[in-house]
């Protein structure tokens, strides 16, 4: 495994979930020519997804947002990458400007949607897939379904299919008297394991147990170029959640780093980047890390 020393270094955790594919349109293989429409709504089988592309040339970079997030999270990355190659982002069903789809959603649904969008919008490959948080599960499933279309992956503080169970184990033993703060974390981690067993819900309606199992079943990446960008190990575990006891927070941060290290083992051609300061929202907190990783993979594809 290579270690990339970028100017900064960033990233942290979160949830998400999805993928693999069934009854999909045939994979795309047309050359990476300029997209006729730089943005628009595309029918993917009874409902439409919003997408936007900028730049020209290949390989084409596809940006996959985290769970519950839409394409706007990539604005800083797109604006810097489109001078190098063509880059596209889109809103999954039920998010942003895209139509809703039937629920619950599993990995196969997400992969089928993305493939249909690429085919119907004439967005040619090969592709470098960039997945943040839960979007990391989506791009892993897509790469498993269409390995010949994918030239590289960037996992940006990506979700891991075992993260819910492992993070639950890092909490203090449950009790009827536990504080509301711990109970909130326990509900969230339970949702990561099996969304049907938690009161929490998300806009997309993911069936997390099915998604996790589908991603676990994905084949190893072999020598596919992979960059794993992870949150700083010193950054508090996650913003916008109740504060945790110091010892518990430290335990969860270590579990997350262990999960990220396992993601780096998916390929024999991995570059690991660990943030110096940033938390989970790397596309906005430290977009330079994502931009540099994309440019490195683009250069690698072009040099072949």
TATA-V55937 format. One record per backbone hydrogen bond with DSSP energy under -1.0 kcal/mol. NH is the residue of the N-H (numbers start at 1). CO is the residue of the C=O. Records with the same first field share a line. If there is no record, write none. Layout:
NH: CO, CO
//
This chain:
2: 270
4: 272
20: 107
33: 31
40: 51
42: 49
44: 47
49: 42
51: 40
52: 89
53: 38
54: 87
60: 126
61: 86
62: 128
63: 88
64: 130
69: 66
73: 70
74: 71
75: 72
78: 74
79: 75
81: 77
82: 78
84: 81
85: 81
86: 57
87: 54
88: 61
89: 52
91: 50
94: 99
95: 92
98: 95
99: 48
105: 205
108: 19
110: 106
111: 107
112: 108
113: 109
114: 110
115: 111
116: 112
117: 113
118: 114
119: 115
120: 116
121: 117
122: 119
123: 118
124: 122
127: 149
128: 60
129: 152
130: 62
131: 154
132: 64
133: 156
134: 15
135: 132
136: 133
137: 134
138: 134
139: 135
140: 136
141: 137
142: 138
143: 139
144: 140
145: 141
146: 142
149: 146
151: 127
153: 225
154: 129
155: 227
156: 131
157: 229
159: 133
163: 160
166: 162
167: 163
168: 164
169: 165
171: 168
178: 175
183: 179
184: 180
185: 181
186: 182
187: 183
188: 184
189: 185
190: 186
191: 187
192: 188
193: 189
194: 190
197: 194
207: 105
208: 206
211: 207
212: 208
213: 209
214: 210
215: 211
216: 212
217: 213
218: 215
221: 266
224: 221
226: 269
227: 153
228: 271
229: 155
230: 273
232: 278
235: 232
249: 245
250: 246
251: 247
252: 248
253: 249
254: 250
255: 251
256: 252
257: 253
258: 254
259: 255
260: 256
261: 257
262: 258
263: 259
264: 260
266: 263
268: 222
271: 226
272: 2
273: 228
275: 230
276: 9
277: 9
282: 280
284: 281
285: 281
286: 282
289: 286
291: 287
292: 288
293: 289
294: 290
295: 291
296: 292
297: 293
298: 294
299: 295
300: 296
301: 297
302: 298
303: 299
304: 301
//
